[in-house]
């Protein structure tokens, strides 16, 4: 009985949900927390590269060697851009869909390599597992329009009959009509769309650079 009690006490002490002594050092550790654990505001210190940053879209994402993660808005934080290597100190939060990082400080360390975009299927995207991850898909463009509010091009794509939108500040063409009905390869951060019950109902791709939108097969001239 004494051994069992000691083992139980050790498990409780080591659990991140019950101890703030151990700092979380990877994005994957944060993502694996339950909402209840993340809401305990565990300490976090990450070194990661910025994969997408746009306050107009309320979108701030970084990714380290283990996973991508969403950053909550930070007062007086530096204006970040994709490709910057940063060190983040903060705490965990439950987020509205998956655990997030609430930054206390963000320090820009310099430039870093963007993560290799992971090719994913439609099933992976709609499952929500790819939330906050830098991914790659190939789809057919159905329409393109410019949104004044976000100052972004909204590119409606189709994969396997499923429609979704990619947001990009720049296009690989000068005339938006040239993209319609073309097959494109898109690299971007998967941003989930959810309701107040933390239920997923859709997703969008946030394209950080012009080079992340590549025409694989141009539209027919006819």
N, CA, C and O of each residue as an XYZ file, in Angstrom:
888
protein
N       0.826     -1.217      0.000
C       0.000      0.000      0.000
C       0.858      1.265      0.000
O       0.520      2.266     -0.631
N       1.979      1.192      0.726
C       2.878      2.347      0.791
C       3.472      2.630     -0.576
O       3.571      3.785     -0.990
N       3.874      1.553     -1.290
C       4.434      1.720     -2.631
C       3.402      2.311     -3.582
O       3.712      3.209     -4.364
N       2.184      1.807     -3.512
C       1.116      2.314     -4.385
C       0.842      3.785     -4.120
O       0.651      4.559     -5.058
N       0.820      4.172     -2.870
C       0.575      5.572     -2.512
C       1.693      6.457     -3.028
O       1.449      7.565     -3.507
N       2.955      5.953     -2.927
C       4.100      6.729     -3.406
C       4.038      6.907     -4.928
O       4.308      7.990     -5.447
N       3.673      5.815     -5.643
C       3.570      5.872     -7.101
C       2.489      6.853     -7.538
O       2.670      7.619     -8.485
N       1.354      6.815     -6.827
C       0.263      7.723     -7.147
C       0.692      9.162     -6.928
O       0.396     10.034     -7.745
N       1.390      9.413     -5.824
C       1.856     10.770     -5.538
C       2.827     11.239     -6.597
O       2.809     12.411     -6.975
N       3.686     10.338     -7.092
C       4.654     10.705     -8.126
C       3.953     11.068     -9.419
O       4.338     12.027    -10.088
N       2.924     10.308     -9.779
C       2.168     10.591    -10.999
C       1.501     11.951    -10.921
O       1.500     12.705    -11.894
N       0.939     12.261     -9.778
C       0.277     13.553     -9.585
C       1.291     14.676     -9.697
O       1.016     15.710    -10.305
N       2.490     14.471     -9.099
C       3.509     15.525     -9.108
C       4.035     15.784    -10.513
O       4.345     16.922    -10.868
N       4.135     14.707    -11.324
C       4.701     14.844    -12.658
C       3.697     15.345    -13.681
O       4.086     15.792    -14.760
N       2.414     15.277    -13.360
C       1.391     15.662    -14.321
C       1.441     17.154    -14.600
O       1.426     17.946    -13.658
N       1.504     17.582    -15.916
C       1.533     19.002    -16.232
C       0.259     19.714    -15.819
O       0.244     20.938    -15.683
N      -0.812     18.957    -15.618
C      -2.063     19.589    -15.211
C      -2.028     19.993    -13.747
O      -2.822     20.824    -13.306
N      -1.091     19.393    -12.982
C      -1.057     19.668    -11.557
C       0.212     20.376    -11.104
O       0.368     20.683     -9.922
N       1.110     20.634    -12.034
C       2.359     21.281    -11.660
C       2.738     22.341    -12.680
O       2.661     22.106    -13.886
N       3.149     23.509    -12.195
C       3.606     24.566    -13.064
C       5.118     24.698    -12.983
O       5.695     25.630    -13.546
N       5.765     23.764    -12.281
C       7.208     23.835    -12.126
C       7.918     23.530    -13.438
O       8.978     24.090    -13.718
N       7.340     22.650    -14.238
C       7.975     22.260    -15.491
C       7.435     23.095    -16.636
O       6.226     23.155    -16.860
N       8.350     23.744    -17.366
C       7.985     24.620    -18.469
C       7.792     23.786    -19.736
O       8.607     22.911    -20.029
N       6.738     24.047    -20.478
C       6.523     23.365    -21.753
C       7.427     24.003    -22.795
O       7.499     25.228    -22.895
N       8.123     23.166    -23.580
C       9.127     23.673    -24.509
C       8.813     23.418    -25.974
O       9.574     23.852    -26.839
N       7.725     22.732    -26.282
C       7.377     22.481    -27.685
C       5.893     22.757    -27.928
O       5.067     22.689    -27.018
N       5.588     23.069    -29.181
C       4.191     23.310    -29.559
C       3.361     22.043    -29.412
O       2.187     22.106    -29.046
N       3.963     20.900    -29.696
C       3.226     19.643    -29.586
C       2.797     19.370    -28.150
O       1.710     18.840    -27.922
N       3.639     19.725    -27.176
C       3.253     19.552    -25.777
C       2.012     20.369    -25.445
O       1.140     19.911    -24.708
N       1.936     21.573    -25.986
C       0.767     22.424    -25.745
C      -0.465     21.832    -26.416
O      -1.542     21.796    -25.822
N      -0.308     21.371    -27.645
C      -1.448     20.833    -28.402
C      -2.034     19.573    -27.755
O      -3.225     19.296    -27.902
N      -1.215     18.828    -27.056
C      -1.676     17.573    -26.450
C      -2.455     17.783    -25.144
O      -3.046     16.838    -24.621
N      -2.458     18.996    -24.625
C      -3.190     19.273    -23.396
C      -4.693     19.219    -23.640
O      -5.165     19.527    -24.734
N      -5.429     18.831    -22.629
C      -6.882     18.949    -22.691
C      -7.239     20.420    -22.458
O      -6.415     21.166    -21.928
N      -8.441     20.855    -22.837
C      -8.829     22.239    -22.568
C      -8.725     22.593    -21.081
O      -8.357     23.714    -20.729
N      -9.046     21.649    -20.229
C      -8.984     21.897    -18.778
C      -7.539     22.090    -18.319
O      -7.258     22.959    -17.494
N      -6.625     21.279    -18.854
C      -5.216     21.441    -18.506
C      -4.662     22.759    -19.032
O      -3.963     23.476    -18.316
N      -4.978     23.077    -20.293
C      -4.467     24.306    -20.906
C      -4.975     25.544    -20.182
O      -4.276     26.555    -20.116
N      -6.183     25.473    -19.639
C      -6.778     26.614    -18.949
C      -6.084     26.895    -17.613
O      -6.351     27.922    -16.988
N      -5.211     26.011    -17.175
C      -4.463     26.249    -15.931
C      -3.272     27.181    -16.151
O      -2.527     27.478    -15.217
N      -3.097     27.642    -17.401
C      -2.052     28.623    -17.733
C      -0.662     28.116    -17.351
O       0.059     28.746    -16.578
N      -0.312     26.974    -17.906
C       1.014     26.412    -17.691
C       2.055     27.264    -18.409
O       1.774     27.832    -19.465
N       3.240     27.354    -17.848
C       4.303     28.162    -18.439
C       4.818     27.529    -19.727
O       4.955     26.310    -19.828
N       5.102     28.391    -20.717
C       5.564     27.943    -22.028
C       6.752     28.795    -22.468
O       6.763     30.010    -22.273
N       7.748     28.149    -23.062
C       8.851     28.846    -23.720
C       9.128     28.114    -25.027
O       9.540     26.954    -25.020
N       8.901     28.797    -26.153
C       9.059     28.183    -27.469
C      10.044     28.963    -28.330
O      10.118     30.189    -28.249
N      10.798     28.243    -29.153
C      11.539     28.825    -30.261
C      10.909     28.279    -31.521
O      10.892     27.068    -31.743
N      10.388     29.178    -32.351
C       9.628     28.731    -33.513
C       9.738     29.763    -34.627
O      10.194     30.885    -34.410
N       9.315     29.369    -35.816
C       9.310     30.286    -36.956
C       7.882     30.751    -37.199
O       6.937     29.974    -37.063
N       7.730     32.013    -37.558
C       6.412     32.570    -37.866
C       5.960     32.018    -39.220
O       6.665     32.177    -40.216
N       4.810     31.383    -39.262
C       4.293     30.841    -40.520
C       3.209     31.717    -41.139
O       3.023     31.708    -42.356
N       2.501     32.465    -40.318
C       1.507     33.417    -40.833
C       1.210     34.434    -39.746
O       1.077     34.089    -38.571
N       1.106     35.714    -40.160
C       0.820     36.763    -39.181
C       0.055     37.881    -39.881
O       0.599     38.562    -40.750
N      -1.192     38.065    -39.503
C      -2.023     39.114    -40.094
C      -3.112     39.494    -39.095
O      -4.056     38.737    -38.870
N      -2.967     40.675    -38.503
C      -3.940     41.116    -37.504
C      -5.313     41.367    -38.117
O      -6.325     41.262    -37.424
N      -5.363     41.698    -39.412
C      -6.670     41.898    -40.053
C      -7.490     40.618    -40.052
O      -8.720     40.655    -40.002
N      -6.805     39.498    -40.109
C      -7.489     38.199    -40.105
C      -7.450     37.546    -38.730
O      -7.846     36.390    -38.581
N      -6.974     38.279    -37.722
C      -6.855     37.759    -36.351
C      -6.083     36.438    -36.361
O      -6.440     35.487    -35.665
N      -5.032     36.404    -37.157
C      -4.310     35.146    -37.367
C      -2.830     35.327    -37.072
O      -2.138     36.109    -37.722
N      -2.359     34.579    -36.067
C      -0.951     34.632    -35.645
C      -0.501     33.190    -35.377
O      -0.896     32.585    -34.380
N       0.324     32.651    -36.272
C       0.737     31.257    -36.156
C       2.253     31.128    -36.195
O       2.936     31.828    -36.943
N       2.763     30.217    -35.373
C       4.177     29.860    -35.409
C       4.275     28.338    -35.437
O       3.321     27.637    -35.100
N       5.449     27.834    -35.848
C       5.636     26.380    -35.889
C       7.080     26.055    -35.521
O       8.020     26.657    -36.040
N       7.234     25.097    -34.621
C       8.573     24.608    -34.294
C       8.779     23.244    -34.936
O       8.031     22.871    -35.839
N       9.777     22.496    -34.489
C      10.076     21.210    -35.116
C       9.019     20.149    -34.830
O       9.021     19.084    -35.446
N       8.115     20.442    -33.894
C       7.124     19.436    -33.507
C       5.729     19.705    -34.043
O       5.005     18.761    -34.358
N       5.329     20.977    -34.157
C       3.954     21.289    -34.570
C       3.784     22.803    -34.731
O       4.659     23.591    -34.375
N       2.629     23.175    -35.280
C       2.249     24.580    -35.360
C       1.290     24.909    -34.237
O       0.620     24.024    -33.705
N       1.221     26.196    -33.869
C       0.367     26.606    -32.754
C      -0.106     28.038    -32.984
O       0.572     28.831    -33.639
N      -1.272     28.356    -32.439
C      -1.859     29.698    -32.557
C      -1.440     30.558    -31.371
O      -1.390     30.089    -30.234
N      -1.134     31.846    -31.657
C      -0.791     32.795    -30.611
C      -1.944     33.760    -30.378
O      -2.509     34.306    -31.325
N      -2.282     33.964    -29.135
C      -3.284     34.971    -28.803
C      -2.687     36.357    -29.011
O      -1.470     36.538    -28.964
N      -3.560     37.328    -29.240
C      -3.105     38.705    -29.438
C      -2.315     39.184    -28.227
O      -2.644     38.872    -27.082
N      -1.248     39.962    -28.514
C      -0.392     40.470    -27.446
C      -0.299     41.984    -27.550
O       0.003     42.516    -28.618
N      -0.555     42.678    -26.451
C      -0.462     44.138    -26.434
C       0.998     44.566    -26.534
O       1.857     44.052    -25.817
N       1.269     45.516    -27.434
C       2.620     46.053    -27.614
C       3.634     45.013    -28.082
O       4.835     45.172    -27.863
N       3.154     43.956    -28.723
C       4.072     42.961    -29.262
C       4.650     43.439    -30.585
O       4.083     44.335    -31.210
N       5.771     42.860    -31.030
C       6.381     43.263    -32.297
C       5.529     42.839    -33.483
O       4.838     41.822    -33.428
N       5.581     43.623    -34.558
C       4.897     43.240    -35.797
C       5.719     42.139    -36.451
O       6.876     42.355    -36.810
N       5.132     40.974    -36.605
C       5.865     39.825    -37.109
C       5.528     39.553    -38.572
O       4.520     40.025    -39.096
N       6.398     38.782    -39.210
C       6.166     38.376    -40.599
C       6.674     36.956    -40.793
O       7.540     36.496    -40.049
N       6.140     36.263    -41.789
C       6.549     34.881    -42.031
C       8.051     34.763    -42.257
O       8.663     35.598    -42.924
N       8.626     33.718    -41.693
C      10.055     33.476    -41.872
C      10.921     33.979    -40.740
O      12.121     33.706    -40.711
N      10.332     34.713    -39.802
C      11.103     35.184    -38.657
C      11.176     34.101    -37.580
O      10.178     33.454    -37.263
N      12.363     33.918    -37.031
C      12.532     33.013    -35.901
C      12.302     33.810    -34.629
O      12.884     34.879    -34.448
N      11.456     33.294    -33.749
C      11.098     34.035    -32.533
C      11.219     33.136    -31.305
O      11.120     31.912    -31.391
N      11.435     33.781    -30.169
C      11.385     33.094    -28.885
C      10.191     33.653    -28.129
O      10.069     34.864    -27.943
N       9.315     32.762    -27.697
C       8.058     33.166    -27.069
C       8.033     32.662    -25.638
O       8.268     31.483    -25.375
N       7.748     33.566    -24.722
C       7.508     33.189    -23.336
C       6.058     33.524    -23.014
O       5.580     34.610    -23.343
N       5.373     32.610    -22.383
C       3.974     32.874    -22.059
C       3.350     31.731    -21.303
O       4.006     31.013    -20.548
N       2.053     31.583    -21.528
C       1.292     30.554    -20.829
C       0.327     29.877    -21.798
O       0.030     30.402    -22.872
N      -0.145     28.723    -21.404
C      -1.130     28.029    -22.219
C      -2.522     28.619    -22.000
O      -2.808     29.223    -20.966
N      -3.372     28.426    -22.997
C      -4.775     28.796    -22.884
C      -5.615     27.745    -23.579
O      -5.129     27.048    -24.469
N      -6.862     27.625    -23.184
C      -7.731     26.596    -23.774
C      -8.060     26.893    -25.226
O      -8.329     25.973    -25.998
N      -8.045     28.177    -25.613
C      -8.434     28.525    -26.967
C      -9.919     28.287    -27.195
O     -10.635     27.855    -26.292
N     -10.373     28.573    -28.409
C     -11.785     28.378    -28.740
C     -12.024     27.069    -29.485
O     -13.167     26.646    -29.663
N     -10.924     26.425    -29.923
C     -11.051     25.118    -30.562
C      -9.992     24.147    -30.046
O     -10.300     23.011    -29.684
N      -8.736     24.607    -30.016
C      -7.620     23.786    -29.539
C      -6.750     24.649    -28.634
O      -6.834     25.876    -28.694
N      -5.909     24.030    -27.790
C      -5.033     24.804    -26.906
C      -4.150     25.784    -27.678
O      -3.715     25.501    -28.795
N      -3.894     26.934    -27.067
C      -3.112     27.995    -27.697
C      -2.034     28.481    -26.733
O      -1.957     28.042    -25.586
N      -1.200     29.405    -27.231
C      -0.194     30.057    -26.390
C      -0.604     31.512    -26.192
O      -0.916     32.220    -27.151
N      -0.600     31.944    -24.939
C      -0.863     33.347    -24.601
C       0.497     33.992    -24.341
O       1.079     33.770    -23.279
N       1.025     34.789    -25.285
C       2.381     35.316    -25.138
C       2.484     36.361    -24.029
O       1.592     37.188    -23.840
N       3.580     36.298    -23.316
C       3.933     37.344    -22.362
C       5.012     38.240    -22.978
O       5.035     39.452    -22.765
N       5.897     37.611    -23.742
C       6.927     38.349    -24.477
C       7.285     37.572    -25.734
O       7.267     36.342    -25.752
N       7.614     38.324    -26.795
C       8.044     37.726    -28.055
C       9.322     38.437    -28.496
O       9.341     39.658    -28.652
N      10.376     37.670    -28.693
C      11.667     38.229    -29.102
C      12.027     37.686    -30.478
O      12.046     36.475    -30.694
N      12.313     38.601    -31.412
C      12.722     38.195    -32.758
C      14.205     37.860    -32.739
O      15.032     38.695    -32.371
N      14.544     36.626    -33.141
C      15.928     36.158    -33.122
C      16.610     36.322    -34.467
O      17.837     36.255    -34.552
N      15.837     36.534    -35.512
C      16.390     36.655    -36.860
C      15.528     35.913    -37.856
O      14.346     35.664    -37.614
N      16.134     35.558    -38.987
C      15.414     34.823    -40.018
C      15.615     33.326    -39.810
O      16.678     32.882    -39.375
N      14.588     32.565    -40.126
C      14.676     31.109    -40.008
C      14.012     30.450    -41.199
O      13.204     31.086    -41.877
N      14.329     29.189    -41.476
C      13.696     28.498    -42.605
C      12.233     28.186    -42.298
O      11.894     27.772    -41.190
N      11.386     28.389    -43.281
C       9.990     27.991    -43.131
C       9.917     26.468    -43.060
O      10.731     25.785    -43.681
N       8.960     25.930    -42.317
C       8.828     24.470    -42.266
C       8.430     23.919    -43.633
O       7.816     24.616    -44.441
N       8.782     22.676    -43.876
C       8.357     22.014    -45.109
C       6.855     21.746    -45.007
O       6.384     21.133    -44.049
N       6.115     22.217    -46.010
C       4.662     22.035    -45.986
C       4.318     20.562    -46.146
O       4.811     19.901    -47.061
N       3.485     20.055    -45.271
C       3.089     18.642    -45.292
C       1.919     18.433    -46.249
O       0.849     19.003    -46.035
N       2.097     17.621    -47.313
C       0.956     17.326    -48.196
C      -0.143     16.614    -47.409
O       0.119     15.630    -46.717
N      -1.362     17.110    -47.516
C      -2.464     16.528    -46.756
C      -3.655     16.272    -47.661
O      -3.794     16.873    -48.727
N      -4.508     15.369    -47.213
C      -5.721     15.024    -47.965
C      -6.894     15.860    -47.478
O      -6.812     16.536    -46.453
N      -7.976     15.801    -48.224
C      -9.207     16.482    -47.828
C      -9.701     15.936    -46.492
O     -10.164     16.691    -45.637
N      -9.598     14.621    -46.320
C     -10.063     14.007    -45.074
C      -9.297     14.544    -43.870
O      -9.884     14.773    -42.812
N      -8.000     14.745    -44.026
C      -7.197     15.296    -42.936
C      -7.606     16.726    -42.614
O      -7.657     17.113    -41.446
N      -7.894     17.500    -43.636
C      -8.266     18.904    -43.424
C      -9.602     19.038    -42.706
O      -9.735     19.832    -41.775
N     -10.587     18.262    -43.138
C     -11.923     18.389    -42.541
C     -11.997     17.750    -41.155
O     -12.948     17.991    -40.412
N     -10.999     16.939    -40.806
C     -11.015     16.299    -39.492
C     -10.631     17.261    -38.372
O     -10.957     17.018    -37.210
N      -9.936     18.362    -38.713
C      -9.481     19.295    -37.695
C      -8.105     18.980    -37.140
O      -7.549     19.768    -36.376
N      -7.542     17.823    -37.521
C      -6.230     17.443    -36.996
C      -5.117     18.359    -37.470
O      -4.085     18.485    -36.810
N      -5.327     19.005    -38.624
C      -4.282     19.856    -39.184
C      -4.401     21.318    -38.739
O      -3.751     22.194    -39.308
N      -5.212     21.575    -37.748
C      -5.369     22.939    -37.236
C      -4.009     23.543    -36.886
O      -3.229     22.940    -36.150
N      -3.728     24.740    -37.419
C      -2.506     25.514    -37.147
C      -1.256     24.980    -37.835
O      -0.167     25.516    -37.627
N      -1.386     23.936    -38.650
C      -0.212     23.332    -39.289
C       0.021     23.909    -40.688
O      -0.916     24.303    -41.381
N       1.297     23.949    -41.079
C       1.682     24.425    -42.411
C       1.563     23.248    -43.373
O       2.325     22.286    -43.278
N       0.607     23.323    -44.300
C       0.259     22.178    -45.138
C       0.302     22.543    -46.620
O       0.475     23.703    -46.993
N       0.141     21.520    -47.444
C       0.152     21.700    -48.897
C      -0.993     20.905    -49.511
O      -1.196     19.736    -49.182
N      -1.737     21.547    -50.406
C      -2.829     20.870    -51.112
C      -2.802     21.257    -52.581
O      -2.203     22.264    -52.959
N      -3.452     20.453    -53.398
C      -3.623     20.760    -54.820
C      -5.116     20.775    -55.111
O      -5.826     19.813    -54.816
N      -5.586     21.874    -55.692
C      -7.009     22.008    -55.964
C      -7.275     22.836    -57.209
O      -6.355     23.391    -57.809
N      -8.527     22.913    -57.584
C      -8.955     23.673    -58.763
C      -9.598     24.980    -58.315
O     -10.452     24.989    -57.428
N      -9.186     26.078    -58.932
C      -9.713     27.398    -58.578
C     -11.077     27.602    -59.225
O     -11.242     27.403    -60.428
N     -12.048     28.002    -58.412
C     -13.389     28.274    -58.933
C     -13.656     29.775    -59.063
O     -14.361     30.202    -59.977
N     -13.102     30.566    -58.165
C     -13.302     32.017    -58.250
C     -12.221     32.735    -57.456
O     -11.583     32.151    -56.580
N     -12.024     34.012    -57.773
C     -11.059     34.857    -57.060
C     -11.678     36.234    -56.893
O     -12.188     36.817    -57.849
N     -11.630     36.749    -55.668
C     -12.098     38.112    -55.448
C     -11.229     38.786    -54.391
O     -10.631     38.124    -53.543
N     -11.173     40.100    -54.459
C     -10.378     40.855    -53.494
C     -11.281     41.395    -52.396
O     -12.311     42.008    -52.676
N     -10.893     41.167    -51.144
C     -11.671     41.619    -49.998
C     -11.004     42.853    -49.392
O      -9.870     42.789    -48.917
N     -11.714     43.963    -49.413
C     -11.155     45.221    -48.906
C     -10.828     45.147    -47.418
O      -9.789     45.640    -46.980
N     -11.720     44.530    -46.644
C     -11.551     44.507    -45.195
C     -10.237     43.845    -44.769
O      -9.540     44.349    -43.889
N      -9.911     42.729    -45.390
C      -8.687     42.016    -45.029
C      -7.519     42.344    -45.943
O      -6.383     41.946    -45.683
N      -7.810     43.077    -47.023
C      -6.778     43.393    -48.019
C      -6.135     42.114    -48.566
O      -4.926     42.051    -48.791
N      -6.972     41.109    -48.771
C      -6.494     39.815    -49.254
C      -7.339     39.345    -50.421
O      -8.506     39.710    -50.561
N      -6.714     38.521    -51.261
C      -7.458     37.835    -52.313
C      -8.069     36.574    -51.709
O      -7.380     35.807    -51.037
N      -9.357     36.361    -51.948
C     -10.050     35.164    -51.491
C     -10.182     34.221    -52.681
O     -10.913     34.495    -53.632
N      -9.461     33.109    -52.610
C      -9.405     32.157    -53.711
C     -10.240     30.943    -53.329
O      -9.883     30.195    -52.419
N     -11.348     30.753    -54.028
C     -12.203     29.600    -53.746
C     -11.686     28.390    -54.512
O     -11.563     28.416    -55.736
N     -11.387     27.332    -53.769
C     -10.812     26.120    -54.352
C     -11.725     24.929    -54.130
O     -12.561     24.924    -53.226
N     -11.550     23.924    -54.969
C     -12.306     22.680    -54.833
C     -11.331     21.512    -54.794
O     -10.443     21.396    -55.639
N     -11.513     20.644    -53.794
C     -10.781     19.378    -53.706
C     -11.800     18.281    -53.444
O     -12.494     18.304    -52.427
N     -11.891     17.335    -54.343
C     -12.808     16.212    -54.140
C     -14.241     16.622    -53.869
O     -14.937     15.973    -53.089
N     -14.690     17.696    -54.507
C     -16.060     18.154    -54.328
C     -16.263     19.085    -53.146
O     -17.339     19.663    -52.994
N     -15.243     19.242    -52.304
C     -15.340     20.122    -51.124
C     -14.752     21.496    -51.465
O     -13.642     21.601    -51.987
N     -15.516     22.536    -51.161
C     -15.049     23.901    -51.427
C     -14.492     24.532    -50.158
O     -15.015     24.326    -49.063
N     -13.431     25.295    -50.322
C     -12.863     26.055    -49.213
C     -12.149     27.268    -49.789
O     -11.991     27.393    -51.003
N     -11.718     28.162    -48.900
C     -11.113     29.421    -49.328
C      -9.671     29.535    -48.854
O      -9.348     29.208    -47.712
N      -8.807     30.007    -49.759
C      -7.434     30.335    -49.409
C      -7.301     31.851    -49.433
O      -7.781     32.513    -50.354
N      -6.644     32.396    -48.411
C      -6.417     33.843    -48.312
C      -4.966     34.138    -48.671
O      -4.045     33.529    -48.127
N      -4.770     35.076    -49.589
C      -3.413     35.429    -49.995
C      -3.330     36.922    -50.301
O      -4.228     37.479    -50.931
N      -2.264     37.562    -49.861
C      -2.060     38.979    -50.152
C      -1.632     39.198    -51.599
O      -1.880     40.254    -52.180
N      -0.982     38.178    -52.175
C      -0.464     38.303    -53.537
C      -0.861     37.099    -54.372
O      -1.134     36.018    -53.852
N      -0.887     37.318    -55.694
C      -1.205     36.251    -56.637
C      -0.040     36.048    -57.605
O       0.747     36.968    -57.827
N       0.074     34.850    -58.181
C       1.147     34.606    -59.147
C       0.822     35.136    -60.549
O       1.596     34.936    -61.485
N      -0.328     35.815    -60.691
C      -0.745     36.381    -61.984
C      -1.178     37.823    -61.756
O      -1.465     38.223    -60.628
N      -1.224     38.604    -62.839
C      -1.661     39.998    -62.739
C      -3.166     40.128    -62.925
O      -3.782     41.049    -62.388
N      -3.757     39.213    -63.680
C      -5.190     39.222    -63.930
C      -5.818     38.054    -63.175
O      -5.471     36.898    -63.416
N      -6.739     38.353    -62.266
C      -7.333     37.291    -61.439
C      -8.051     36.234    -62.271
O      -8.118     35.073    -61.868
N      -8.592     36.625    -63.437
C      -9.319     35.667    -64.274
C      -8.413     34.553    -64.798
O      -8.888     33.476    -65.158
N      -7.106     34.821    -64.839
C      -6.176     33.799    -65.317
C      -6.118     32.601    -64.362
O      -5.754     31.497    -64.767
N      -6.473     32.821    -63.118
C      -6.423     31.740    -62.132
C      -7.647     30.832    -62.175
O      -7.558     29.647    -61.852
N      -8.784     31.386    -62.571
C     -10.037     30.629    -62.539
C      -9.957     29.405    -63.443
O      -9.577     29.497    -64.610
N     -10.324     28.254    -62.877
C     -10.310     26.942    -63.536
C      -8.904     26.374    -63.701
O      -8.740     25.336    -64.342
N      -7.900     27.015    -63.150
C      -6.558     26.439    -63.172
C      -6.382     25.519    -61.958
O      -7.080     25.658    -60.955
N      -5.445     24.585    -62.066
C      -5.102     23.697    -60.960
C      -3.872     24.287    -60.275
O      -2.853     24.544    -60.917
N      -3.980     24.498    -58.968
C      -2.889     25.151    -58.248
C      -2.435     24.318    -57.051
O      -3.208     23.562    -56.462
N      -1.170     24.483    -56.718
C      -0.621     23.923    -55.485
C      -0.553     25.061    -54.480
O       0.031     26.110    -54.754
N      -1.150     24.849    -53.323
C      -1.224     25.894    -52.307
C      -0.541     25.421    -51.027
O      -0.830     24.334    -50.525
N       0.362     26.242    -50.507
C       0.974     25.994    -49.208
C       0.494     27.080    -48.251
O       0.524     28.266    -48.582
N       0.055     26.675    -47.078
C      -0.427     27.652    -46.117
C      -0.763     27.021    -44.782
O      -0.686     25.805    -44.610
N      -1.137     27.871    -43.841
C      -1.532     27.410    -42.512
C      -3.007     27.044    -42.536
O      -3.840     27.821    -43.001
N      -3.323     25.866    -42.035
C      -4.717     25.430    -41.939
C      -5.357     26.109    -40.735
O      -4.963     25.873    -39.593
N      -6.341     26.946    -41.000
C      -7.044     27.680    -39.943
C      -8.463     27.128    -39.838
O      -9.251     27.247    -40.776
N      -8.783     26.530    -38.706
C     -10.088     25.906    -38.545
C     -11.178     26.939    -38.266
O     -10.925     27.992    -37.680
N     -12.381     26.615    -38.695
C     -13.565     27.433    -38.445
C     -14.473     26.633    -37.527
O     -14.765     25.469    -37.800
N     -14.924     27.252    -36.435
C     -15.641     26.502    -35.405
C     -16.704     27.378    -34.767
O     -16.726     28.595    -34.955
N     -17.593     26.734    -34.002
C     -18.639     27.481    -33.307
C     -18.302     27.619    -31.820
O     -17.223     27.217    -31.385
N     -19.213     28.180    -31.058
C     -18.952     28.437    -29.642
C     -18.902     27.178    -28.794
O     -18.492     27.218    -27.633
N     -19.318     26.063    -29.373
C     -19.272     24.790    -28.661
C     -17.988     24.020    -28.985
O     -17.881     22.830    -28.689
N     -17.016     24.707    -29.597
C     -15.735     24.110    -29.981
C     -15.927     23.031    -31.040
O     -15.146     22.082    -31.109
N     -16.964     23.173    -31.863
C     -17.240     22.196    -32.910
C     -16.777     22.735    -34.259
O     -17.116     23.855    -34.640
N     -16.005     21.935    -34.971
C     -15.467     22.313    -36.270
C     -16.560     22.288    -37.336
O     -17.330     21.331    -37.415
N     -16.630     23.348    -38.162
C     -17.576     23.319    -39.273
C     -16.910     23.658    -40.617
O     -17.571     23.650    -41.656
N     -15.621     23.950    -40.595
C     -14.930     24.251    -41.847
C     -13.479     24.613    -41.604
O     -12.988     24.547    -40.477
N     -12.796     24.997    -42.677
C     -11.406     25.408    -42.557
C     -11.073     26.373    -43.693
O     -11.829     26.491    -44.658
N      -9.954     27.051    -43.574
C      -9.440     27.912    -44.627
C      -7.918     27.786    -44.613
O      -7.335     27.346    -43.623
N      -7.279     28.174    -45.717
C      -5.826     28.159    -45.785
C      -5.322     29.593    -45.845
O      -5.834     30.411    -46.609
N      -4.321     29.888    -45.038
C      -3.733     31.220    -44.975
C      -2.355     31.160    -45.624
O      -1.425     30.565    -45.079
N      -2.236     31.778    -46.783
C      -1.027     31.683    -47.611
C      -0.063     32.811    -47.254
O      -0.403     33.980    -47.439
N       1.132     32.495    -46.746
C       2.017     33.551    -46.256
C       2.813     34.287    -47.332
O       3.119     35.467    -47.158
N       3.159     33.616    -48.451
C       4.040     34.233    -49.448
C       3.505     34.006    -50.861
O       2.731     33.080    -51.106
N       3.920     34.849    -51.762
C       3.501     34.701    -53.160
C       3.962     33.363    -53.732
O       3.255     32.750    -54.531
N       5.144     32.912    -53.324
C       5.708     31.666    -53.848
C       4.974     30.427    -53.337
O       5.244     29.316    -53.793
N       4.045     30.611    -52.389
C       3.294     29.477    -51.842
C       2.022     29.188    -52.629
O       1.222     28.340    -52.234
N       1.837     29.894    -53.744
C       0.696     29.651    -54.627
C       1.258     29.406    -56.026
O       1.712     30.338    -56.690
N       1.224     28.152    -56.469
C       1.883     27.761    -57.717
C       0.860     27.166    -58.681
O       0.081     26.291    -58.304
N       0.864     27.642    -59.920
C      -0.033     27.102    -60.946
C       0.557     25.801    -61.475
O       1.637     25.797    -62.065
N      -0.163     24.690    -61.259
C       0.273     23.387    -61.739
C      -0.216     23.132    -63.161
O       0.493     22.549    -63.981
N      -1.433     23.575    -63.437
C      -2.026     23.385    -64.774
C      -2.864     24.612    -65.090
O      -3.910     24.810    -64.471
N      -2.433     25.447    -66.042
C      -3.187     26.656    -66.367
C      -4.581     26.333    -66.906
O      -4.826     25.260    -67.458
N      -5.474     27.291    -66.726
C      -6.839     27.124    -67.256
C      -6.805     27.090    -68.768
O      -5.913     27.658    -69.398
N      -7.791     26.412    -69.344
C      -7.880     26.358    -70.800
C      -8.137     27.740    -71.367
O      -8.865     28.535    -70.772
N      -7.551     28.025    -72.500
C      -7.740     29.334    -73.141
C      -9.167     29.513    -73.611
O      -9.629     30.642    -73.778
N      -9.875     28.408    -73.827
C     -11.269     28.462    -74.277
C     -12.167     28.590    -73.062
O     -13.388     28.652    -73.201
